[in-house]
Every structure is written in structure tokens, then in C-alpha cells.
Amino acid sequence: MAIAAFSAFTAASSYGAILLNEPFNVAGTMGTGTYASWTSISGTGAQLAVNATTGLAFGTSDRDYSRSFTSQTGDTFSGFDLRISTLPTSGSEYIAIFADGTGFDGRIFLTSTSSGANFTLGLDVGGSSATASTGNLSLSTTYRVVTRYNPTSDAIALWVGTFSESTPTISTSGTDASTSTNAFAIRQAGVFDNGDSALTLQNLIVATTFAEAVPEPSTALLGAFGALALLRRRR
């Protein structure tokens, strides 16, 4: 489902804190300048580049970059715009991860399908103790992807194509030793560091409520009631 045409939106009754807001709209290199707060965890490839128009570009690299936020023990949400233009004919790769400062906990991964003509998004907790995966998604389409991870219950969920908090697209749970999360990581490695893929990620938000991670619809779509609610939120 493209961002411009999502069909459902359910806002929470109250708004929490935005823990991390990274539009990836300033050209640069991860780990330097504007993006100095992103810390390299592992890997030996080139730093990931950010294009001012298209956002963080996944390319011929092998890196994990992490950025910390206030430690959370309950539900933590992430939202980002994901666009994939080309993929290898097969393979899977982690792309975004909730971390606890010492290791990776709740992970979001993609898998190339239909000989690289489509892809799925998946979830796991604790490395691969539990997995869930969406149906096929289309290349060259921008998706708003929203995830929720709870380090206490080790439950994780993902929304794409619909934004009703009570009905995630996929969800799963597993076992992980950590009981808190305090960082969000971007992963580029494995089969998708071979130059055969074109992935971009933009408008990243990590927050304590679902509503903060979902994109705001236009006031034209909301109507008078929604416009009033949006005005109250911005105040």
C-alpha cells in the first residue's frame, strides 16, 4: 500500500513521546556530520550514504548503525518509509532492529520473492526464535512500515497497508534475555550488500505510541473533526 493511499487510520486517545526523529533528508554519510549520533556497531564496508531527496540508501556495504534513546520497558514503536526498487533473485536481510545496547532483540527483515520481482517483510525476536512474514509486496512502491516491540513480553508486530492498531499485518513473540530497549539499529549486510539491490529508508520515527509512528493524513482526508484533532495535537 502506498503512503498516499492508505485506507484506514486509527489514532490513539493520547500521544506519547517521540524518542527518535530522523527524516534522513540531509545529504551526508552515516556516523559523521549530521548523522554523528549514529554509531557503527559492526561490519567492514563503506559507510551508508544519505541522499537529501530519497533518504538513507542501502548499497554495497556491510554495516550496522545504531542510535540510542531513553530506555523503554513497555511498547516501543517505529515508523519509516521504505522503498525497494531492485532486489537479488533470492535471500533475506535484516533492515531495522530494536536493540538493548548490548545486542539485537526485535528485528524486521525483508525477503526477496518471485525471483526478485517482489518482497516480504518479516519479524523475529531473539535472533530467530520466532518468525512471521507478510505476503508479497511490490517493488518501486513507497510503504509506511510501523512496528511495535515490547521487551518485557518479547512481543513484536508490524503494520503495512493498514494502520488500525488493534489489527497488525503480522505479529509474533519469542524469547530474549533483555527486558528493556534503548536503541534502534539500521542493518545492511549479507546478500543485499552485493550491489544487486536498491533500498531506501526515510522519515524514521521511534515513539512510545502507535499514533506517533503512523503518518498524519491530510486535513482533506480527515474532514472537520479530524482537522480539529490534528490542530489540537500540534498545539
C-alpha positions as a Python dict, from the first residue, in 0.01 Angstrom:
ca = {
    (1, 'M'): (0, 0, 0),
    (2, 'A'): (147, 335, -100),
    (3, 'I'): (166, 615, 157),
    (4, 'A'): (-60, 844, -43),
    (5, 'A'): (-349, 600, -45),
    (6, 'F'): (-375, 421, 288),
    (7, 'S'): (-730, 316, 365),
    (8, 'A'): (-753, 312, 742),
    (9, 'F'): (-612, 513, 1029),
    (10, 'T'): (-687, 466, 1397),
    (11, 'A'): (-538, 724, 1631),
    (12, 'A'): (-462, 660, 1994),
    (13, 'S'): (-656, 854, 2251),
    (14, 'S'): (-340, 1020, 2381),
    (15, 'Y'): (2, 1097, 2243),
    (16, 'G'): (331, 992, 2394),
    (17, 'A'): (690, 1089, 2345),
    (18, 'I'): (887, 1080, 2023),
    (19, 'L'): (1214, 912, 2118),
    (20, 'L'): (1388, 947, 1782),
    (21, 'N'): (1303, 1154, 1474),
    (22, 'E'): (1536, 1111, 1177),
    (23, 'P'): (1391, 1227, 842),
    (24, 'F'): (1709, 1132, 651),
    (25, 'N'): (1656, 1440, 434),
    (26, 'V'): (2003, 1594, 463),
    (27, 'A'): (2276, 1457, 238),
    (28, 'G'): (2566, 1302, 426),
    (29, 'T'): (2727, 983, 550),
    (30, 'M'): (2620, 772, 844),
    (31, 'G'): (2835, 826, 1152),
    (32, 'T'): (2959, 1171, 1051),
    (33, 'G'): (2832, 1529, 1048),
    (34, 'T'): (2452, 1544, 1075),
    (35, 'Y'): (2448, 1171, 1148),
    (36, 'A'): (2724, 1164, 1409),
    (37, 'S'): (2480, 1024, 1666),
    (38, 'W'): (2453, 704, 1464),
    (39, 'T'): (2720, 466, 1590),
    (40, 'S'): (2873, 186, 1384),
    (41, 'I'): (2829, -149, 1559),
    (42, 'S'): (2993, -395, 1323),
    (43, 'G'): (3091, -454, 963),
    (44, 'T'): (3378, -355, 741),
    (45, 'G'): (3212, -195, 439),
    (46, 'A'): (3171, 167, 340),
    (47, 'Q'): (2951, 398, 544),
    (48, 'L'): (2590, 417, 432),
    (49, 'A'): (2509, 733, 240),
    (50, 'V'): (2208, 960, 276),
    (51, 'N'): (2058, 1136, -25),
    (52, 'A'): (1872, 1457, 62),
    (53, 'T'): (1576, 1357, -159),
    (54, 'T'): (1545, 980, -130),
    (55, 'G'): (1685, 919, 219),
    (56, 'L'): (1917, 654, 362),
    (57, 'A'): (2045, 432, 80),
    (58, 'F'): (2126, 67, 136),
    (59, 'G'): (2400, -32, -106),
    (60, 'T'): (2734, -207, -140),
    (61, 'S'): (2819, -203, 228),
    (62, 'D'): (2830, -423, 538),
    (63, 'R'): (2737, -216, 843),
    (64, 'D'): (2512, -189, 1145),
    (65, 'Y'): (2438, 164, 1262),
    (66, 'S'): (2263, 225, 1592),
    (67, 'R'): (2122, 532, 1765),
    (68, 'S'): (2026, 530, 2131),
    (69, 'F'): (1719, 673, 2307),
    (70, 'T'): (1571, 672, 2656),
    (71, 'S'): (1540, 314, 2780),
    (72, 'Q'): (1191, 165, 2746),
    (73, 'T'): (1041, -139, 2919),
    (74, 'G'): (698, -129, 2753),
    (75, 'D'): (569, -90, 2400),
    (76, 'T'): (806, 98, 2170),
    (77, 'F'): (703, 184, 1814),
    (78, 'S'): (896, 262, 1500),
    (79, 'G'): (770, 401, 1171),
    (80, 'F'): (963, 453, 848),
    (81, 'D'): (907, 491, 475),
    (82, 'L'): (1056, 200, 282),
    (83, 'R'): (1107, 187, -94),
    (84, 'I'): (1274, -100, -277),
    (85, 'S'): (1349, -68, -647),
    (86, 'T'): (1552, -380, -718),
    (87, 'L'): (1645, -699, -532),
    (88, 'P'): (1863, -1004, -581),
    (89, 'T'): (1674, -1308, -708),
    (90, 'S'): (1673, -1464, -360),
    (91, 'G'): (1782, -1416, 1),
    (92, 'S'): (1681, -1238, 323),
    (93, 'E'): (1821, -946, 521),
    (94, 'Y'): (1758, -763, 846),
    (95, 'I'): (1691, -395, 781),
    (96, 'A'): (1578, -243, 1114),
    (97, 'I'): (1626, -361, 1470),
    (98, 'F'): (1528, -275, 1828),
    (99, 'A'): (1837, -316, 2046),
    (100, 'D'): (1923, -307, 2416),
    (101, 'G'): (2273, -160, 2399),
    (102, 'T'): (2449, -497, 2407),
    (103, 'G'): (2261, -697, 2144),
    (104, 'F'): (1978, -708, 1891),
    (105, 'D'): (1631, -804, 2015),
    (106, 'G'): (1326, -740, 1795),
    (107, 'R'): (1416, -746, 1425),
    (108, 'I'): (1249, -652, 1097),
    (109, 'F'): (1374, -831, 786),
    (110, 'L'): (1292, -850, 418),
    (111, 'T'): (1298, -1148, 185),
    (112, 'S'): (1329, -1142, -193),
    (113, 'T'): (1048, -1338, -363),
    (114, 'S'): (929, -1417, -715),
    (115, 'S'): (1290, -1422, -839),
    (116, 'G'): (1343, -1068, -716),
    (117, 'A'): (1015, -928, -854),
    (118, 'N'): (853, -890, -508),
    (119, 'F'): (945, -900, -140),
    (120, 'T'): (802, -978, 200),
    (121, 'L'): (865, -817, 538),
    (122, 'G'): (915, -1035, 843),
    (123, 'L'): (972, -1024, 1218),
    (124, 'D'): (1168, -1221, 1471),
    (125, 'V'): (1266, -1192, 1835),
    (126, 'G'): (1588, -1305, 1996),
    (127, 'G'): (1774, -1387, 1676),
    (128, 'S'): (1523, -1616, 1504),
    (129, 'S'): (1338, -1793, 1783),
    (130, 'A'): (1007, -1690, 1628),
    (131, 'T'): (919, -1553, 1286),
    (132, 'A'): (624, -1407, 1096),
    (133, 'S'): (608, -1271, 743),
    (134, 'T'): (377, -1059, 528),
    (135, 'G'): (251, -1153, 184),
    (136, 'N'): (426, -1027, -126),
    (137, 'L'): (487, -652, -154),
    (138, 'S'): (565, -460, -473),
    (139, 'L'): (890, -307, -588),
    (140, 'S'): (912, 67, -666),
    (141, 'T'): (634, 143, -416),
    (142, 'T'): (681, 351, -102),
    (143, 'Y'): (536, 181, 207),
    (144, 'R'): (496, 322, 555),
    (145, 'V'): (608, 43, 784),
    (146, 'V'): (514, 59, 1153),
    (147, 'T'): (642, -184, 1415),
    (148, 'R'): (581, -237, 1785),
    (149, 'Y'): (821, -415, 2017),
    (150, 'N'): (774, -494, 2385),
    (151, 'P'): (1099, -609, 2552),
    (152, 'T'): (918, -731, 2862),
    (153, 'S'): (680, -967, 2681),
    (154, 'D'): (911, -1020, 2379),
    (155, 'A'): (616, -949, 2150),
    (156, 'I'): (660, -774, 1816),
    (157, 'A'): (412, -663, 1550),
    (158, 'L'): (420, -492, 1211),
    (159, 'W'): (172, -288, 1008),
    (160, 'V'): (196, -227, 634),
    (161, 'G'): (-103, -140, 417),
    (162, 'T'): (-332, -75, 711),
    (163, 'F'): (-299, 136, 1026),
    (164, 'S'): (-552, 10, 1277),
    (165, 'E'): (-357, -53, 1596),
    (166, 'S'): (-574, -347, 1700),
    (167, 'T'): (-511, -540, 1377),
    (168, 'P'): (-141, -559, 1281),
    (169, 'T'): (-48, -714, 950),
    (170, 'I'): (174, -969, 1126),
    (171, 'S'): (279, -1035, 1485),
    (172, 'T'): (486, -1287, 1677),
    (173, 'S'): (674, -1336, 2003),
    (174, 'G'): (988, -1512, 2113),
    (175, 'T'): (1241, -1529, 2394),
    (176, 'D'): (1508, -1269, 2458),
    (177, 'A'): (1708, -1206, 2775),
    (178, 'S'): (1669, -829, 2767),
    (179, 'T'): (1380, -659, 2947),
    (180, 'S'): (1435, -311, 2802),
    (181, 'T'): (1518, -148, 2471),
    (182, 'N'): (1725, 167, 2430),
    (183, 'A'): (1842, 181, 2068),
    (184, 'F'): (1728, 145, 1709),
    (185, 'A'): (1963, -1, 1450),
    (186, 'I'): (1985, 1, 1071),
    (187, 'R'): (2133, -314, 919),
    (188, 'Q'): (2300, -361, 579),
    (189, 'A'): (2483, -684, 511),
    (190, 'G'): (2453, -1037, 378),
    (191, 'V'): (2301, -1099, 36),
    (192, 'F'): (2190, -738, -2),
    (193, 'D'): (2539, -586, 20),
    (194, 'N'): (2628, -717, -325),
    (195, 'G'): (2513, -420, -531),
    (196, 'D'): (2212, -605, -674),
    (197, 'S'): (1960, -416, -463),
    (198, 'A'): (1832, -62, -434),
    (199, 'L'): (1667, 16, -98),
    (200, 'T'): (1593, 349, 68),
    (201, 'L'): (1460, 430, 415),
    (202, 'Q'): (1329, 773, 517),
    (203, 'N'): (1121, 959, 779),
    (204, 'L'): (1212, 735, 1072),
    (205, 'I'): (1025, 792, 1399),
    (206, 'V'): (1066, 592, 1719),
    (207, 'A'): (799, 670, 1977),
    (208, 'T'): (604, 543, 2274),
    (209, 'T'): (264, 537, 2097),
    (210, 'F'): (132, 391, 1774),
    (211, 'A'): (-16, 723, 1660),
    (212, 'E'): (321, 898, 1668),
    (213, 'A'): (473, 641, 1431),
    (214, 'V'): (190, 649, 1175),
    (215, 'P'): (194, 926, 913),
    (216, 'E'): (-61, 1202, 956),
    (217, 'P'): (-334, 1204, 687),
    (218, 'S'): (-409, 1535, 515),
    (219, 'T'): (-681, 1755, 661),
    (220, 'A'): (-877, 1698, 338),
    (221, 'L'): (-899, 1328, 415),
    (222, 'L'): (-970, 1381, 782),
    (223, 'G'): (-1261, 1620, 747),
    (224, 'A'): (-1358, 1884, 1000),
    (225, 'F'): (-1339, 1656, 1303),
    (226, 'G'): (-1000, 1520, 1206),
    (227, 'A'): (-864, 1866, 1130),
    (228, 'L'): (-963, 1980, 1478),
    (229, 'A'): (-793, 1677, 1632),
    (230, 'L'): (-481, 1740, 1426),
    (231, 'L'): (-474, 2106, 1533),
    (232, 'R'): (-504, 2004, 1899),
    (233, 'R'): (-219, 1755, 1855),
    (234, 'R'): (12, 2014, 1700),
    (235, 'R'): (-60, 2256, 1983),
}
